[in-house]
Amino acid sequence: MGGRIKIDSERCKGCGLCVTVCPKHGIVISKKSNKKGYFPAKKDNGECSGCAVCAIICPDAAIEVCRDENIVAVKKAEKTTKLVREKT
C-alpha cells in the first residue's frame, strides 16, 4: 500500500522524531528555516508506505498522511491523540 505525506512546515519545530521512525527513510530535516526559526521536516524523494507512524509520533500534529485517496491524519483533541479517517 502506497501513500504520501504533507508536512505543515510552519507548524513543525524540527524535532526529528518523524525522521527516526520512517521505515522508508522518506523524511529529512530541511536546511531552510520556517518563519519561527525552526528547521522543519520535509519530504525526501523516497517512497512513502502510508504507515502513518510519522503522523502518530509528531508532537505538533504537523503531518498529514494520505493512502489511496483517503486522508489519514492525526488530530489532537484535548489531551488525547487519535487516528482519524476522513471519507472523500
QUINOR-V917753 format. One record per run of one state. SS is the DSSP state (H for helix, E for strand, L for the rest). FROM is the first residue (numbers start at 1). TO is the last residue. If there is no record, write none. Layout:
# QUINOR-V917753
SS FROM TO
SS FROM TO
This chain:
# QUINOR-V917753
L 1 2
E 3 7
L 8 16
H 17 21
L 22 26
E 27 29
L 30 40
E 41 43
L 44 52
H 53 57
L 58 62
E 63 67
L 68 69
E 70 77
L 78 79
E 80 86
L 87 88
